[in-house]
Amino acid sequence: MGIGELRETLAGNLRLQGFGCRALGSPFYGDLLDRMAEDAGAGGIVWEVLGPHASAPFGEVYPLRLLGGVHRLVLADDAPDLARHYPTTGGDGDAAATWGPFAALLADRHDAWGPALAHPPQTNEVGRSVALLAGLLTLRQAIRLPVRLLELGASAGLNLLLDRYCYEQDGFAWGDPGSKVRFAELWNDGTPPLADGVVIDSRRGCDRQPIDASDPAARQTLMSYVWPGQSRRFELLQGALDIAAGSPPRVDTAAMTDWLPAQLAQPRTSVVTVVFHSIVWQYLSESERTNVEDVIAAAGARATADAPLAWLRLEPPPEMVPVELRLTLWPGGQERLLAVGEFHVGALQWRA
Ligand SMILES: C[S@@+](CC[C@H](N)C(=O)[O-])C[C@H]1O[C@@H](n2cnc3c(N)ncnc32)[C@H](O)[C@@H]1O
């Protein structure tokens, strides 16, 4: 590919990313990405920074990696000219006024972009706890044992703390009534079995690259990947990180294909073991998926009424939307589609 073509490819990817950001609630990034596209097409500073990755597939999201790096400096009080415009730091959200200081920062802080571009964005969406809790409430109807939670791809482990948030629906409430993380009336078409409670026996997760919720720099990294303007996501994350900082859940640094077999090696009696994951499956290779499925099925075959096993997952289908909540339960191995919903936080429909 010639240089002109590469610039156009990069500009096209930036525009496409901007379209996505605008559609998903960040018009600020939408406008900023349009300006970045123009600059890249003209061989400006954006081309200088992102040019080496111009031919990378769109899915590797280099523009979002760079935006995350800039946002991190903004959140760390390291870019006051930008902070006055970024919605996440109380700024005016004026992308046109942001562009000048944004381009200047790209030129001034070359040291920051190598590390920023080296990693794909990492998130932890606490809004997924609404669906996951519904799965546990459904499970409670069948099995009245305390729950042993095992999360795959837990990130900071915020969804392992799902009982520390407050959920309200149709006059029912669960979780911690004083929690600063609150969800209200998100089920808009049918409701999960609401009347029961969930008793958590233990919680533990794994991630290839866990985020330590008690480390301020790690928290900022996680927050930097939320798009400015998505204020609900940002507030929920901040609130959940505050809750986790006091007693962070245990998230082991491990690939799930190494970690899960050890957790499931022996059936545990007097609890129901729940292996769960949300928006993780798409990041696994075909062989990793088969491996995890085989490990769960083998543990399912060993499950008994006193040591049952559940597999709860919130994952997109092959056509990507809507995201599906599915539950499989052993002994028996019966699978049910429980609900469908969105990727982050939003309306959910009960399907069981
Ligand atoms: C999109 S994030 C979702 C995080 C969390 N489950 C949530 O719903 O917010 C995907 C997570 O999976 C982790 N991950 C990807 N592949 C993994 C693997 N093979 N083993 C362990 N963790 C993995 C990533 O590091 C990342 O934290």
The ligand as an ORCA input file, in Angstrom:
! r2SCAN-3c Opt
* xyz 0 1
  C     -14.106     -7.028     27.691
  S     -13.293     -7.440     29.198
  C     -14.693     -7.911     30.195
  C     -14.377     -7.840     31.642
  C     -15.518     -8.249     32.576
  N     -15.864     -9.635     32.374
  C     -16.734     -7.378     32.383
  O     -17.789     -7.887     31.955
  O     -16.650     -6.184     32.636
  C     -12.524     -8.995     28.811
  C     -11.562     -9.451     29.903
  O     -11.159    -10.789     29.625
  C      -9.774    -10.926     29.929
  N      -9.283    -12.101     29.182
  C      -9.261    -12.258     27.838
  N      -8.791    -13.479     27.534
  C      -8.523    -14.115     28.702
  C      -8.020    -15.411     29.038
  N      -7.721    -16.309     28.106
  N      -7.886    -15.726     30.346
  C      -8.199    -14.830     31.310
  N      -8.675    -13.587     31.042
  C      -8.838    -13.231     29.756
  C      -9.180     -9.591     29.515
  O      -7.929     -9.349     30.151
  C     -10.287     -8.620     29.984
  O     -10.081     -8.198     31.308
*
